[in-house]
Amino acid sequence: MAALNSLRLWNAARPLVRTMSTTSPTLAGSLPEAVQLLQSQPSHYAIASIVGKRLIVTPRDLITVPRLKDVQVGDLLQLNAIEEIGSREYTMRGEPYLSEKVVSVTATVVEHTKGAMERIVKFKRRKGYKKTIKHKQTYTRLRINDIVIPSSS
């Protein structure tokens, strides 16, 4: 029983949050204050939901997504499903997405391309039946232009 009590004391004394920083984290009291803290940082990243996939994007990234049929090469896309915006020291999360007033992420369609040749082999054992199907999956490549955090006045 003494070992059990000492185990409980050890778990109670263990810190709940571990950080590499020696200072306590800064929490913003309001949305404008949080936006100001993020704007003070030199570089940003965003977690965007694009065609059902969650991707971490930064400016000048080149990302490949399944084919977008209704866009042309050179079109400018506004990504509106931004789940999180952050920098080295600060992060802001949406519930489930951030408003377009808080963050604006744009992307340019660079090209429509095809992936590697995929082979699908169908066969039935002991029957001599074998069929090979080949296809190339189509993709669209996007270049992330910039992540803009407008100042809220």
One Martini backbone bead per residue (centre of mass of N, CA, C, O) as a GRO file, in nm:
protein
  153
    1MET     BB    1   0.055   0.065  -0.017
    2ALA     BB    2   0.300   0.255  -0.013
    3ALA     BB    3   0.360   0.237  -0.317
    4LEU     BB    4   0.091   0.359  -0.411
    5ASN     BB    5   0.121   0.638  -0.270
    6SER     BB    6   0.389   0.718  -0.410
    7LEU     BB    7   0.269   0.712  -0.695
    8ARG     BB    8   0.061   0.936  -0.654
    9LEU     BB    9   0.263   1.157  -0.577
   10TRP     BB   10   0.426   1.151  -0.838
   11ASN     BB   11   0.188   1.224  -1.031
   12ALA     BB   12   0.116   1.496  -0.888
   13ALA     BB   13   0.414   1.626  -0.936
   14ARG     BB   14   0.370   1.619  -1.227
   15PRO     BB   15   0.374   1.778  -1.508
   16LEU     BB   16   0.137   1.861  -1.756
   17VAL     BB   17   0.334   2.072  -1.896
   18ARG     BB   18   0.568   2.083  -2.164
   19THR     BB   19   0.845   2.303  -2.215
   20MET     BB   20   1.116   2.477  -2.367
   21SER     BB   21   1.036   2.718  -2.231
   22THR     BB   22   1.081   2.954  -1.958
   23THR     BB   23   0.827   3.083  -2.040
   24SER     BB   24   0.520   3.178  -2.043
   25PRO     BB   25   0.245   3.178  -2.211
   26THR     BB   26   0.072   3.374  -2.443
   27LEU     BB   27  -0.249   3.515  -2.399
   28ALA     BB   28  -0.522   3.613  -2.562
   29GLY     BB   29  -0.814   3.809  -2.501
   30SER     BB   30  -0.844   3.876  -2.813
   31LEU     BB   31  -0.857   3.891  -3.150
   32PRO     BB   32  -0.683   4.148  -3.205
   33GLU     BB   33  -0.448   4.054  -3.026
   34ALA     BB   34  -0.385   3.791  -3.183
   35VAL     BB   35  -0.329   3.926  -3.455
   36GLN     BB   36  -0.095   4.103  -3.355
   37LEU     BB   37   0.091   3.871  -3.268
   38LEU     BB   38   0.109   3.739  -3.552
   39GLN     BB   39   0.216   3.998  -3.708
   40SER     BB   40   0.498   4.007  -3.544
   41GLN     BB   41   0.575   3.781  -3.723
   42PRO     BB   42   0.765   3.677  -3.999
   43SER     BB   43   0.629   3.382  -4.019
   44HIS     BB   44   0.389   3.155  -4.179
   45TYR     BB   45   0.121   2.922  -4.126
   46ALA     BB   46  -0.117   2.677  -4.267
   47ILE     BB   47  -0.422   2.496  -4.221
   48ALA     BB   48  -0.564   2.334  -4.498
   49SER     BB   49  -0.862   2.252  -4.675
   50ILE     BB   50  -0.805   2.043  -4.964
   51VAL     BB   51  -1.000   1.827  -5.103
   52GLY     BB   52  -1.016   1.688  -4.798
   53LYS     BB   53  -0.729   1.790  -4.719
   54ARG     BB   54  -0.473   1.829  -4.485
   55LEU     BB   55  -0.254   2.118  -4.509
   56ILE     BB   56   0.066   2.244  -4.487
   57VAL     BB   57   0.121   2.593  -4.544
   58THR     BB   58   0.336   2.808  -4.732
   59PRO     BB   59   0.496   3.026  -4.884
   60ARG     BB   60   0.580   2.890  -5.204
   61ASP     BB   61   0.426   2.642  -5.226
   62LEU     BB   62   0.399   2.309  -5.375
   63ILE     BB   63   0.094   2.154  -5.459
   64THR     BB   64  -0.083   1.836  -5.473
   65VAL     BB   65  -0.396   1.768  -5.626
   66PRO     BB   66  -0.667   1.672  -5.723
   67ARG     BB   67  -0.848   1.731  -5.980
   68LEU     BB   68  -0.950   2.051  -6.108
   69LYS     BB   69  -1.196   2.115  -6.345
   70ASP     BB   70  -1.281   2.447  -6.298
   71VAL     BB   71  -0.976   2.516  -6.380
   72GLN     BB   72  -0.710   2.720  -6.481
   73VAL     BB   73  -0.426   2.822  -6.586
   74GLY     BB   74  -0.366   3.104  -6.361
   75ASP     BB   75  -0.554   3.085  -6.148
   76LEU     BB   76  -0.710   3.233  -5.864
   77LEU     BB   77  -0.717   3.113  -5.529
   78GLN     BB   78  -0.935   3.097  -5.247
   79LEU     BB   79  -0.873   2.993  -4.928
   80ASN     BB   80  -1.142   2.911  -4.682
   81ALA     BB   81  -1.027   2.638  -4.524
   82ILE     BB   82  -0.903   2.749  -4.231
   83GLU     BB   83  -0.790   2.602  -3.929
   84GLU     BB   84  -0.485   2.728  -3.911
   85ILE     BB   85  -0.264   2.971  -3.758
   86GLY     BB   86   0.099   3.035  -3.766
   87SER     BB   87   0.402   3.037  -3.579
   88ARG     BB   88   0.663   3.002  -3.377
   89GLU     BB   89   0.478   3.122  -3.109
   90TYR     BB   90   0.191   3.126  -3.258
   91THR     BB   91  -0.167   3.024  -3.233
   92MET     BB   92  -0.467   2.983  -3.446
   93ARG     BB   93  -0.794   2.853  -3.404
   94GLY     BB   94  -1.067   2.708  -3.539
   95GLU     BB   95  -1.446   2.664  -3.535
   96PRO     BB   96  -1.332   2.502  -3.770
   97TYR     BB   97  -1.291   2.791  -3.898
   98LEU     BB   98  -1.157   3.065  -4.027
   99SER     BB   99  -1.200   3.369  -4.105
  100GLU     BB  100  -1.157   3.595  -4.372
  101LYS     BB  101  -1.083   3.836  -4.171
  102VAL     BB  102  -0.819   3.694  -4.051
  103VAL     BB  103  -0.753   3.515  -4.321
  104SER     BB  104  -0.545   3.500  -4.631
  105VAL     BB  105  -0.536   3.250  -4.893
  106THR     BB  106  -0.341   3.208  -5.187
  107ALA     BB  107  -0.364   3.053  -5.521
  108THR     BB  108  -0.197   2.905  -5.804
  109VAL     BB  109  -0.232   2.765  -6.109
  110VAL     BB  110   0.014   2.579  -6.274
  111GLU     BB  111  -0.099   2.268  -6.330
  112HIS     BB  112  -0.181   1.989  -6.531
  113THR     BB  113  -0.144   1.646  -6.436
  114LYS     BB  114   0.025   1.330  -6.426
  115GLY     BB  115   0.097   1.044  -6.307
  116ALA     BB  116   0.188   0.749  -6.269
  117MET     BB  117   0.182   0.440  -6.380
  118GLU     BB  118  -0.088   0.221  -6.327
  119ARG     BB  119  -0.123  -0.123  -6.228
  120ILE     BB  120  -0.388  -0.358  -6.283
  121VAL     BB  121  -0.434  -0.694  -6.169
  122LYS     BB  122  -0.637  -0.948  -6.302
  123PHE     BB  123  -0.728  -1.274  -6.159
  124LYS     BB  124  -0.776  -1.631  -6.207
  125ARG     BB  125  -0.729  -1.912  -6.068
  126ARG     BB  126  -0.687  -2.183  -6.285
  127LYS     BB  127  -0.810  -2.025  -6.573
  128GLY     BB  128  -0.625  -1.814  -6.750
  129TYR     BB  129  -0.701  -1.533  -6.621
  130LYS     BB  130  -0.576  -1.211  -6.749
  131LYS     BB  131  -0.574  -0.858  -6.646
  132THR     BB  132  -0.470  -0.530  -6.761
  133ILE     BB  133  -0.474  -0.212  -6.597
  134LYS     BB  134  -0.421   0.124  -6.713
  135HIS     BB  135  -0.328   0.436  -6.537
  136LYS     BB  136  -0.362   0.796  -6.491
  137GLN     BB  137  -0.352   1.030  -6.258
  138THR     BB  138  -0.499   1.335  -6.193
  139TYR     BB  139  -0.356   1.668  -6.146
  140THR     BB  140  -0.308   1.961  -5.938
  141ARG     BB  141  -0.104   2.252  -5.926
  142LEU     BB  142  -0.007   2.458  -5.646
  143ARG     BB  143   0.064   2.799  -5.557
  144ILE     BB  144   0.153   2.964  -5.279
  145ASN     BB  145   0.155   3.292  -5.225
  146ASP     BB  146  -0.006   3.404  -4.953
  147ILE     BB  147  -0.022   3.514  -4.605
  148VAL     BB  148  -0.289   3.709  -4.478
  149ILE     BB  149  -0.310   3.944  -4.200
  150PRO     BB  150  -0.536   4.146  -4.125
  151SER     BB  151  -0.603   4.439  -3.986
  152SER     BB  152  -0.787   4.507  -3.694
  153SER     BB  153  -0.987   4.812  -3.635
   0.00000   0.00000   0.00000
